[in-house]
Amino acid sequence: MDWKLEVVSIPVADVEKAKQFYSERLGFVVDHDTRISPGTRIVQLTPRGSACSIVIGAPAGGAVRGLQLVVPDIDAARAELAGRGVEVSDVKHYEKDGTLADGKGGRWNSFVFFNDLDGNGWVLQERPSGE
């Protein structure tokens, strides 16, 4: 039996602002925007090419950290997000002692970090070619 993660809930304070951030700045596709009741709205968005979506809705307290998107070209992905107005880190890699250092690292060791409007932390990771 396959077990597939298909949706991750992301806590947000303002659904409309979060929808605009994810769709306009990050380029996620809006799958649906549903008002279940006058006080309940659920928006599902999916990163281009992903089998997993996010759902934003009523605030759930706290923030999610370490949500990770894998990209084939970390520099191009960083430039795209920065061009859309997202505050992104420089490209970083992890040293053997676990500290972060500037620049690309070895295979699977190049990252860019950013937060959404509610402080939910995202990571871009470069996937080596052909993997």
Disulfide bonds with the S-S distance in Angstrom:
none
